[in-house]
Amino acid sequence: MPEDPEHAQNTLEWLLKLKPDADEALQIAALGHDIERAFEDTKVRRDDYRDFDTFKVAF
């Protein structure tokens, strides 16, 4: 989804606000926590739902 890179960056920013001393492993985990969205063969796709909230409930 087009918003996913921004979502990852936003998650990292929040992590650093909440835990400024987060180590590199935790920062990488924050950036990659929704990495499955990048794969075309993902079973649940955002495009299949009328809105983001419905998608999140299904996913």
C-alpha positions in Angstrom: 0.0 0.0 0.0 1.3 3.5 -0.7 1.0 4.6 2.9 3.1 1.7 4.2 6.6 3.3 4.0 5.2 6.3 5.9 3.5 3.9 8.4 6.9 2.3 9.1 8.6 5.6 9.6 5.8 6.8 11.9 6.1 3.7 14.0 9.9 4.2 14.3 9.3 7.8 15.3 6.8 6.8 18.0 9.2 4.1 19.3 11.9 6.7 19.7 9.5 9.0 21.5 8.5 6.3 23.9 11.9 4.7 24.2 14.7 7.0 23.2 17.3 4.5 24.0 15.8 1.7 21.8 18.6 -0.4 20.5 19.1 -1.1 16.8 17.2 -4.5 16.9 14.1 -2.8 18.3 14.3 0.0 15.7 14.5 -2.6 12.9 11.6 -4.5 14.4 9.6 -1.2 14.4 10.4 -0.6 10.8 9.6 -4.1 9.6 6.6 -4.9 11.8 4.2 -4.9 8.8 6.7 -6.1 6.2 4.2 -8.8 4.9 2.2 -6.0 3.3 5.0 -5.7 0.7 4.3 -9.1 -0.8 1.8 -9.4 -3.6 0.6 -12.8 -2.6 -0.6 -11.7 0.8 -3.9 -13.4 1.5 -5.5 -10.4 3.1 -5.1 -7.2 1.0 -6.1 -3.7 1.9 -7.7 -3.2 -1.5 -10.2 -6.0 -0.7 -11.8 -3.8 2.0 -14.0 -0.7 1.9 -12.0 1.1 4.6 -8.8 0.8 6.7 -10.6 -0.1 9.9 -12.4 -3.1 8.3 -9.1 -4.2 6.8 -7.3 -4.1 10.2 -10.1 -6.1 11.9 -9.7 -8.8 9.2 -5.9 -8.8 9.3 
